[in-house]
């Protein structure tokens, strides 16, 4: 039997807020929150200090609500260049112990230190060395989980915060992990948690006891994946720091600056997002074989639809029209729309031969491709807004600041 791996999950505590406090020591001990745009009504809390956390401030809370809860809250706009700088500096510390480092956002990383034990000591010793180095050299703190797989390592980093190391061993994971709420398990979101609760599955242990067959009937292949995770059988690997993941989808999502209340407003947002998707398909020399649309309403309920395209394409207009078709076919307008994501799926290289559609107007398609390629050239030379569709002139409910963009982490590498 192969010996267990030694995996760390390191999470920079309250990262954005911690960087701000480190850069301005006068903020130490105060209620601090790094927030999105205060001008747009959907500005949200991106990170908070420990003091603000104790006062009831939560990540994702709308700015005005945070101020109501904590009147003394100091709101600071994000400085992404600084956060990126300290994220890179932290990873340089990780590199002292392993080259197998897999980022999970700007502030979290998995590290495989299995082969480092002979030099630096066991996983807990390495984690303590990293924790002390980050604190002494950068003035930041990390919480680190140490375990025999990635899922439990991440659970460990969440158990004690801030500035702590938690070890979950194969011999004690049932005692430490199984009593935790099901929602603590990686990839168990609000919707999945509610669905599991309807079957009396409330803890991570309950997921394991439910069995693979039941989880498959209830949640499909993702349910089986959750059963594997809960049972301690996650075998996903930590990728080397220079490993480049093949692009499986290309998407762009946005939280709108105001709720969308009719199809015309939705179409403008979809088309704007589709232009970015089309641009990135061209840059990566890929074509979309399908489109996926994700809609979040004002009640924060999320709905997702997808469909195949008749012909593989890089065209922003074709992608946008298919996304809008999905919206009009499926969205019932029970409430207004808050966020939209358009994603190109089933990608292929653009130089590969593609099956043609017998009723497709080839000449019209070539003209549209020529037009969009010309528009791309103009944007590259004069800027993104140098040329656009007339329908996108005026207010399209998209904030100027990129802090509103939706970022969705992908599943782990097998």
N, C-alpha and C positions, 0 to 999 in steps of 0.2 A: 504493500500500500504506500502511495506517495505521501511524503510528509506534508503537513499543512503549510500553506504560505503564511507569511507575516505581512499583513496589510495595515497601513495607517491611513486614516482620513483626517486631514488637518483643515480646520475651519477658522479663519480669521474672525475674531469676535467683533460684532457690530462694525464691520470693516470701514465703511465710509465715515461713520461718526468717529471711530477710533483714530483714523488718519487726521480728521479735522482737529480733534483734541490734541493729538501729538504735535501738530503744526502750530496750534495756538493753545499753550498750556493754561491760559486764563479761563478756558472752558472746562477744565478738569473739575469733576464733581457736580457739574451743572446738568440741567435737563436740556439735552441737545438732540436735534433731529435733522438729518440731511433729507431734504424734501424736493420733489419735483416742482415745477413751475407754480408759484403762488398766484400768478395772473390767471392761468387756466383753472377752471373750477375742479378739474380732475387731478390737480397736483396731489401727490401722495407721499407718505413717509417711506423713504428708501432704506434708511438705517437710523438707529437711535442709540443713545448712550445707555449705560447700565442704569443711571439715575432716572432717565426718561422711561426706560422699560419698567422700573419699579413704580413709576407714577401712572402706569397703565397705557403707555404709548406702544402701539403695535405696528410692525412693518405692513405697508399696504393701506394704512388708515388715511383717509382724506385729510388734507392739511387743516381745514377749518374744524374738523372734528377733534383732531389732536390738540388744537389750541383750546377748545372748550374743556377737554379733559385736564389739560396741563397749561394754565394761563401763562406760566413763566417759561414755557418752552422756547428755546432759542432755535429758530429755523435757519438753516444754512443751505444755499444752493450747492449742487454737486460740483466737484472739481475732478472730472474723470481722468485728466492727465496725471494728477497726483495719485489717484487710486491705481491706475495702470502701472505707474512707477513702483509703488510699494508692493504691488502684486508680483512684479518681476523680481524685485529684491528678495521677497520671501521665497520664491521658487529657486533662487540661487542658493539659499540656505538648504533647501531640500536636496539640491543637486550634490551637496557634500556627501550624501548618504546613499543615493541611488539615481540612476538615469531613467528609472521607470516611474514617471510622474504623469498623472492624467488629470488635467484641470476639470473641474465641475463648476464653471462660473469663474469670476475673477477672484473670489475669496476662498474657494475650496479646492482641494486637490487630494487624490488618492496617491499613495506611494507604496510600491512593493519593495520591502527591505529584506526579503527572504535571504538573499545572497549576501547581505551586509552584516549579518549577525556575527560572523567570525571576526570581523574587524571592529565593529562599534558596540557589540553587545546585543541583547535581545530587543524585541520590538518596543517594550516599555522604556528601556534605557535610551533607545534612539529617539523615541517620542519626547522624553524629558529633555534630551540635549537640544532638539529642535525648538521646543517650547521656550527654553532659557535663551537660546540664541536670538530668536525672533524678538523676545522681550528686551534683551540687553542691547542688541544692535539696531533695532528699528523702532523700539518704543511701542510696539503693538503686542497683542496677546492672541494666542491660538488655543483652541480646544482640540485635542487629538484623541481619536478612537483607535484602539489597537485590537485587531482581531485576525481570524484566519480566512476571512473573505471580505469583499468590498462592502456588502450590504450591512453587515454587523459592525464594521469599522465606522461607517457613517452613523449608525445608531449610537455608537460609543461617543463620538464627538458631540452629539446632541445631549448626552446624559448629564454632563457637568460643564457649566459655563459660568464665568469666563476662566481662561488661564488654567486649564486642567487636562489631565490625561486619564482616560478610562480604558480598561482592558476587558475584553469579552473573549473568553477562551471556549474551546469546544467543550470542555468539561463543565462549564457553568452557564452556557448561553441560555439553556432552558429556564434556569432560575432568574437570569437577568433580563432576558429579552421577551419571553413568552407572556409575562404579565402586562407588558406595555400595550397601550391602546393600538388598535389596528392602524389608525391613521399615522402612527409614528413610522411605519414601514415605508421604505422608499417606493414611490410611485402609487401609493394608496392616497388618492386625492379625495376631496370632499364627496364627489358623486359616488365613487367606489366605496368609500366608508359607509355612506348612507345605505347603499344597496346591500352591503355585507351585514349591516346592523339589522336589516329586515329579516335575515336568517339567523339572528342571534349570534353572529360572529363579531365580537367586540374587541378582542385582543389579538395580538400576533400569534399567540398560542392557538387560539381558535381557528385561525387560517390554516395552520399546520394540521390540526386535528380534523378539519373539514375534508381533507384529502384532495388529491389531484383531480379525480373524476368529478367531484362536486364543483370544484373551482372552475373546471373547464366548462361544465354545463352552465354555470352562473355568469362567468366573465370571459369565456373563450380562452385563447392561448395566453392572454395576459393574466388570467386567473391562475393558470398553471405556473406561470412565471412567479407570481406572488407566493404560491404554495412552496415553490422551490426556495425562494428567499426566506420565508418564515421557518422552513424546516432546517435551515443552516446549510443548504446544498448549493449555494451560489458559487459558480465556477468562473464567472466573468473575470477577465484578466485586466491588469493595469497596463496600459500601453506605454511604450517608451516615449520619452519627451519629444523625440523627433519624428514620431509616427504621425502620418497624415491620414485621417479618416476619409474614405471615399464619400463623395457627396451623394446622399440618397434623396434629399429633397432640398428645394430652395424656396424660402418663404419670407414674407414680410407682414408684420402685424402692428397695429396701432391702437392705442386707447384714444378715442376721439375727444376733442376739446369740449364738445357738447353732445348730448344724446341725439341720435339720428331718428327722425320720426316719420320718414317716408322713403320710398324706393329710390327716388331721384337723388337724395342725399347719400344713400348707401352706394348707388352706382358711382358717384364721384369718388368716394373713398376707395372702392374696389379698383377702379381704373388707375387711381394714383398709386396704389400698392402694386398693382399688376405691372406698371411701368418699371418699378424697381426690380421686380421678379424677372421680367424680360431682360433687363440690363444685365443682371447677374448670371442669367442663363448664357448670354452671349460671351461674357467675360470668361466663364468656365467652359465654354464650347460644349454646351449641353442643350438638349431639347426636352420639353415636357411631353409626357404621354398621357397625363391626367392632371386634374386640378382638385385641390382640397380647399374648402372654405370653412373657417371657424368663426362663429358669431357668439359674442358674449352680450347678454342683454343687461338692462339697468339693474336687474335683481342679481346680477353676477352669475346667472345660469349660462352654461356653455353648451353650444350645439355645433356639431361638425358634420359636414356633408362632403362627398367627393364623387367624381365621375371621370370616365375616360374621355379623352379628346379623339375625334375621328382621325386626325392627322397630327403627328408629332410636330411641335412648334416652339419657337422662341418669341412669338408675337405677343406683345403685351395686350393688344386688343382682343385676340382670340382667347387668351387666358382670362382676361377680365370679363368677356362676354359669357364664357362658360361658368365662371364664378357667380355672375349675376343670375344666370339661368338657374343655378343651384339654389340661390337665395330665394328667388321668386317662386320656385317650385315647392320649397320646404318651409320657409319661415312664415309663421302664422300671425305675426304682429300682435302677440298677446301683450307685449311691452316694447318700449323703444330699445334701440341698439346702442350699446356703449363701446364695444371694441370689435374690430374686424381683422382677420388674418387670411391672407391669400397665399397658397402654397402650391408650387409646381411639384408633381410627384411622377413616379415611374420614368425616371430620367434615363436618357441614352446620349451617347456622344453624337454631336451634330454631323459628324462625317459618316456615320453609319447609314446604310441604305434603309429607307423607310417604306412601309406599305402605303400606297396611295389609296385614296377614297374615290370610288368610281364617279360620284356626283360632285366632287370638288372642282371648283373653278380654278384651274391651275394658273391661268393668266392673271386673274384677280389676286390670287395668293402671291404671285411673284411681285406684282405692283405694290402690294401692302408690305411685303418684306423689304423691298427697295426703299419705300417711304420710311419705315421704321429704322432701317440701317442709316439712312441719311439723318434722321432725327438724333440717333445715337452719336453720330459724328459731330453734329452741331453741339450737343450737350457736352461731349468730351472737351471741345475746344472753348466753349463759352459758358459752361456751367449748366447744372441740372435744370434750371428754370428758364433757360434761353429759348426753348420752344416746347409747347405743350398743346394738348387738345383744347379746343375752345371751351368745352364743357367743364374743364378744370380751372377756368378763370374765376376769381372771386373766392368766397368763403367755402371751403370744403370740409370744415370741422376737423382738420388735422393740425395738431400743434406744431409749431416750428421746432421746438426742442425734441431731440431724439430720446429724451428720458422716458417718453411715453411709449416707446417701442416695446412690443411684447417679445420676450425671449423665452423660448421653450426648450428646456434641456432634452437631449435625445436619450434613448435607452443606452445602457452600458454595452461595451464591446464584449462579444462572447469569446 
